[in-house]
Amino acid sequence: MNMQYSSKQQLREQLVRTSGQAPLTLTPTSQSIMTSPTLAIHEAVASRRAAGHDTLHLGFGEASFPLHPLLKTALAEAAPHTGYAPVAGIPALRQAIAAYLTSKRQIPFTSDQIIVGPGSKALLFTLLQVLDGDILLPLPSWVSYAPMAHLAGKRVIGVQADPHDHHRLNPDRLSQAVSQARQEGAHPRILLVNSPHNPTGSMFDHATLEALACWARDNGITLISDEIYAELAHGWREHISPARFYPEGTIITGGLSKAFAAGGWRLGFAALPSTEAGARAMVALCALASEIWSAASTPVQEAATVAFSQHEAIESSVQRSAHVYGYVTDQLYQTLRQLDVLCPRPAGGFYLYPDFSPWRSVLRSRGVETSQDLAHYLLAEWDTATLPGTAFQEEPTALRLRLATSALCEPRPAVSDEEREAALFHLLDQEETLFERRPAFPLLERAQTFWTAFIRDL
Ligand code: PMP
């Protein structure tokens, strides 16, 4: 202890006097990262609602169906298992995920290729820490990829996908982006793709995926395929992993958050190639994981083993929920198209990505120049929460918004959680007759009415 000060209190006071903000000085990196826009809008809506605003929430993409009862029981039974799990995950879960991917993606996987962690977000972050090189990101791209890349010290090379063609990624455009990036001193070695896609709801078709995978192989690029929405394809386009065409160079990520409606359980996985390089990446990932989160929650891993066990009842429930998301999302898409709003046709997940650029001049007269202005305007004037295209790395003047449709699946306003759960289970049971019955979804109707009124007002 420094003897100049007679007490700890005096030392503390002196520190505060001399450094103003001490002892909490922040790094420049921490100050360059904002709260993820999806979480920020969710919190903004919660405080608006607490203040009495009846806000229509199209800002947060959270799975809306209740947990499958088999998973609920599995978690309850696993609760006493309080010990730490192995860093890469419990063997039964790694085995179940390997078997699941082998069957669903039609590529053989073994359990030593699988690592589980607290959400696929944490695994994507860690992957970007261990993989060398800069990153090619198709635009628009999910909110967290670019901040994660920046935190990993990587340059982000945005590659515009074609908004008029299901956000198709063109290999020529990728090659141009790579050449330009190299001229500017970058070293692009990773391409991160996401299909079904957040924010657009688009999915790559077979030919595009094959072309992308071939391009990546020819150019020595590692593919990260974020397949968190894979099970939520609406039915008119099949989910195909690029790993089918480029298994030695593709890393798949996924988890429980969307299809199994358990985002709060924080359980994700990464599946690495069955090559020597894949094994080395696994060692590096486990080393980082061991220093950061040690292991994902043991009871959650045990319950997740049941989720990935391909149990018929769980599989059927996931498939039915995908169809309901598809139905509701398509209904809102049809409304937007009837209003002449440009919007890619949704193929999977629970998002729409409309483009309001035809109304640019009238919106300007209301003070709206950017997608962020538009999102603010809709929240302040129409009590409707959306996310602006800028959150997805789009140019500010691209007047696009992401609408999350998962909250619109509520069959009726529920008085209690039990009632809400029962209504959603009933909806899943009746999914097969959805198109004949066309039941009312009050929040969907509200969203349809709102967009109609908003566009007519322009
Ligand atoms: N990727 C995408 C495209 C997502 O939308 C999300 C969640 N919003 C994630 C990854 C993260 O999922 P997890 O809950 O597994 O961390």
Boltz pocket constraint, residues with backbone or C-beta under 6 A from the ligand:
constraints:
  - pocket:
      binder: B
      contacts: [[A, 61], [A, 118], [A, 119], [A, 120], [A, 121], [A, 122], [A, 142], [A, 194], [A, 196], [A, 198], [A, 226], [A, 228], [A, 254], [A, 255], [A, 256], [A, 257], [A, 263], [A, 266], [A, 267], [A, 268]]
      max_distance: 6.0
